[in-house]
């Protein structure tokens, strides 16, 4: 099921299908390893709900929902 990263619930896994943004933010996310095919797991939300912590390539990464809504993902079973 295709969706965006900000809609993943805690414990769900997905792989990135595309970054739907341009400019410096796109470059920064790519530098963090968020590229097509990368597996991502939603670990937890902050108490306020924003930011959300994701596991990307063995590293915990906190992203604001306003940024993660531009990352298209395909939901998959966690392994």
C-alpha positions in Angstrom: 0.0 0.0 0.0 1.5 3.3 -1.1 1.3 6.2 1.4 3.5 8.9 2.9 6.0 8.5 5.8 4.1 10.8 8.1 1.1 8.3 8.1 3.1 5.3 9.3 2.0 4.2 12.8 4.4 3.1 15.5 5.9 -0.3 14.7 5.1 -0.2 10.9 7.8 -0.7 8.3 8.0 0.6 4.8 10.5 1.3 2.0 10.9 4.7 0.3 9.6 5.0 -3.2 10.3 8.7 -3.8 11.1 12.1 -2.3 8.5 14.5 -3.5 10.4 17.7 -2.8 13.2 19.8 -4.2 16.1 21.9 -2.9 18.1 21.9 0.3 15.7 19.7 2.3 15.7 17.0 -0.4 19.5 17.0 -0.4 19.6 16.9 3.4 17.3 13.9 3.6 19.2 12.1 0.9 22.4 12.7 2.9 20.7 11.0 5.9 20.2 8.0 3.7 16.5 8.5 2.7 16.7 7.4 -0.9 14.6 5.1 -3.0 14.5 1.6 -1.7 15.7 2.4 1.8 13.8 0.5 4.5 12.3 2.6 7.3 10.6 1.6 10.6 8.4 4.0 12.6 9.7 3.7 16.2 7.7 6.2 18.2 6.1 9.7 18.3 7.1 12.3 20.8 4.4 13.0 23.5 3.1 15.9 21.4 3.0 13.8 18.3 5.7 15.7 16.5 8.5 14.9 15.7 8.4 11.1 15.0 11.5 8.9 15.4 12.3 6.5 12.5 14.9 3.8 12.2 16.8 4.3 8.9 19.8 2.1 8.1 20.3 1.3 11.8 20.2 4.9 12.9 17.4 6.7 14.8 16.3 9.8 12.9 13.7 12.3 14.2 11.6 14.0 11.4 8.9 16.6 11.7 5.6 15.5 10.1 5.6 18.6 7.8 8.8 17.2 6.3 8.0 13.5 6.3 4.7 14.1 4.4 6.7 14.6 1.2 8.3 11.1 1.4 6.4 8.5 -0.5 6.6 4.9 1.0 5.3 1.4 0.3 4.2 -0.2 3.5 5.6 -3.7 4.1 5.9 -6.4 6.8 8.6 -5.8 9.3 11.3 -8.5 9.4 
